[in-house]
Amino acid sequence: MSTPVSLDPRAAGLFGPDSRLERLYTGATWSEGPVWLAARRMVLWSDIPNNRILAWDEREGGRVWRDRVEFTNGHTASADGSLLHCSHGMRAILRTRFDSDGRPGAPEVLVDRYQGRRLNSPNDLVEKRDGSIWFTDPPYGILSDREGHQAPSELRANYVFRYDPATGALDVASDLAEEPNGLAFSPDESVLYVTDTSAALRQDGGGNHHILAFDVTGGRTLARPRVFAVVEPGLADGIRVDERGWVYTSSEDSVQVYHPDGTRLARIPVPEKVGNLTFGGAARDELYICASTSLYRIRLNTHGHS
């Protein structure tokens, strides 16, 4: 496989002698939404068209963790030890709790409506340190039966939402992204990055393939929207941030790495189209990459924040 490429002197130390891309598992149709479960030393991710969640760990390798999952997409590990999911099929944010032996219970619905109207198809989510859950709600799960259940949208736009589990309040954080997809906070939570993948299904060459950046004001509202980076080839789908605030994003042929000032620092070539990624491992220095049919891993000289 191709070796990582530094594009800026600041990225010279990102890759070490063991920074080699390795394929851990293959056999999915479209891989998305990876999450590292530290207590179980395991990666979970979604194989959306096959309606299942897959798992990989060093001891057992890859396997089906759960099937008939109503087309889950993004996941995140909650601070309380539970697992949060985006469900295309249920058009909802779900929570799975684990018992004392680590066995998962049945998912519970946290939120599935805004002002009485059904959500579109929640795609990706992050949990802020204050316990609020921020998620994107593009239409991909209701456009056909391939990744959800075809249905008309009940909302006026594709929103970025903020949900407060303590009060049950669901608020629109932004409607500026045409089709919001991945999202991640900067380490100090002063900036929220949101990808816009509206170019994905456009046949006319229109739509967006960029990352927006917003200032987070008062811990709960978004201000000063700007285009952080235009990603090509392909799309900025999933994104993650390391401890320095560097942004790691999917693209057609690689994971691309950006400095907070918007400079592209490096790229990690991947032999399949990249959908999403997450940091994991005991030191959170391993980048797990969901790319089409496969799960990949590369070790980096950094530590993941989100």
Secondary structure, DSSP 4 states (H G I P E B T S, - for coil): -PPPEE-SGGGTTS--TT---EEEEE--SSEEEEEEEGGGTEEEEEEGGGTEEEEEETTTEEEEEEE--SSEEEEEE-TTS-EEEEETTTTEEEEE-B-TTS-B---EEEE-EETTEEP-----EEE-TTS-EEEE--SGGGSSSSSS------SSS--EEEEETTTTEEEEEE--SSSEEEEEE-TTSSEEEEEE-TTTT-SSS-S--EEEEEEEETTTEEEEEEEEEE--SS----EEEBTT--EEEE-SSEEEEE-TTS-EEEEEE-SS-EEEEEEESTTS-EEEEEETTEEEEEE-SS-B--
